[in-house]
């Protein structure tokens, strides 16, 4: 079978989720994830993520490219460095990043995630 172009214009049924209770710091955010693509190795993913307001702890094992299409988020590293992103902004969260993710205004982002598998 030939590889096909993936478009985000088609509807993908979202999975509803929320931050784990032990990571939640503020609010009761609800999230939806529409994963449009996963490669055969299960190391690369791309899709759309949305969340209502709230704040939670994060610990990234993957590299994630994000492009905000709506709303506003604030990400604070353990070192205290603060980054705020809104609609139209793009950024990368590298594997190993730890801190907090806060949705300041209900938001939507497009994502591309790469998580290398452990060597055997």
C-alpha positions as CSV (number, residue, x, y, z in Angstrom):
1,X,0.0,0.0,0.0
2,X,1.4,3.4,-1.0
3,X,1.8,6.1,1.7
4,X,-1.0,8.7,1.8
5,X,-1.0,12.4,2.7
6,X,-2.7,13.0,6.1
7,X,-4.9,16.1,6.2
8,X,-6.2,17.6,9.5
9,X,-9.3,18.9,7.6
10,X,-11.1,15.6,8.0
11,X,-12.8,14.9,11.4
12,X,-11.1,12.5,13.7
13,X,-13.2,11.5,16.7
14,X,-11.4,13.0,19.8
15,X,-10.5,11.0,22.9
16,X,-11.6,12.8,26.1
17,X,-9.1,12.9,28.9
18,X,-7.9,15.0,31.8
19,X,-4.6,15.5,33.7
20,X,-3.8,12.7,36.2
21,X,-5.2,13.7,39.7
22,X,-1.7,13.5,41.2
23,X,-0.4,16.1,38.7
24,X,-3.3,18.5,38.9
25,X,-2.6,21.8,40.6
26,X,-5.5,24.1,39.7
27,X,-8.9,23.8,38.0
28,X,-10.7,20.8,36.5
29,X,-9.5,20.9,32.9
30,X,-11.0,18.7,30.3
31,X,-9.0,17.8,27.3
32,X,-9.6,16.2,23.9
33,X,-7.0,14.6,21.7
34,X,-7.5,13.8,18.0
35,X,-4.5,11.8,16.8
36,X,-4.4,12.1,13.1
37,X,-1.2,10.1,12.5
38,X,0.9,7.4,14.1
39,X,3.9,5.9,12.3
40,X,4.3,2.1,12.2
41,X,7.1,2.2,14.8
42,X,4.8,4.1,17.3
43,X,7.5,6.7,17.8
44,X,6.0,9.6,15.8
45,X,2.5,11.1,16.3
46,X,0.6,14.2,15.0
47,X,-2.7,15.6,15.8
48,X,-4.9,18.2,17.5
49,X,-5.2,18.8,21.3
50,X,-7.6,21.1,23.1
51,X,-8.0,21.9,26.8
52,X,-10.1,24.0,29.1
53,X,-8.4,26.1,31.8
54,X,-6.3,24.5,34.5
55,X,-2.7,23.9,35.7
56,X,-0.8,20.6,36.1
57,X,2.7,19.3,36.5
58,X,4.4,17.9,33.3
59,X,7.4,15.6,32.7
60,X,8.2,15.0,29.0
61,X,9.8,11.8,27.8
62,X,9.0,12.8,24.2
63,X,10.0,15.8,22.0
64,X,6.9,17.8,21.0
65,X,6.4,20.5,18.4
66,X,3.4,22.6,19.2
67,X,1.5,25.2,17.1
68,X,-1.2,27.1,19.0
69,X,-4.3,27.8,17.0
70,X,-6.5,29.2,19.8
71,X,-6.2,30.4,23.4
72,X,-3.2,30.9,25.6
73,X,-0.9,28.7,27.7
74,X,1.9,29.4,30.2
75,X,4.7,26.8,30.7
76,X,7.1,27.2,33.6
77,X,10.2,25.0,34.0
78,X,11.6,23.8,37.2
79,X,14.2,26.5,36.9
80,X,11.4,29.1,37.0
81,X,11.7,30.2,33.4
82,X,8.3,31.2,32.2
83,X,7.0,31.0,28.6
84,X,3.6,32.2,27.4
85,X,2.2,31.2,24.0
86,X,-1.0,32.1,22.2
87,X,-2.7,31.7,18.8
88,X,-0.1,31.7,16.0
89,X,2.8,30.8,18.2
90,X,5.0,27.7,17.6
91,X,7.4,26.1,20.0
92,X,9.2,22.8,21.0
93,X,9.1,21.1,24.4
94,X,12.1,18.8,24.5
95,X,12.3,15.4,26.1
96,X,13.4,15.8,29.7
97,X,11.5,19.0,30.3
98,X,9.8,19.2,33.7
99,X,7.6,21.9,35.1
100,X,4.0,23.1,34.9
101,X,1.6,23.6,32.0
102,X,-1.2,26.1,32.6
103,X,-4.1,26.8,30.2
104,X,-4.8,30.5,30.8
105,X,-7.5,30.6,28.1
106,X,-9.2,27.6,26.6
107,X,-6.8,26.5,23.9
108,X,-6.2,24.3,20.8
109,X,-2.8,23.2,19.5
110,X,-1.6,21.1,16.7
111,X,1.2,18.8,17.7
112,X,3.9,16.5,16.3
113,X,5.5,14.2,18.8
114,X,8.6,12.0,18.5
115,X,9.4,9.6,21.3
116,X,12.4,7.4,20.6
117,X,12.2,3.8,21.7
118,X,14.8,2.5,24.1
119,X,17.7,0.7,22.5
120,X,17.5,-3.1,22.9
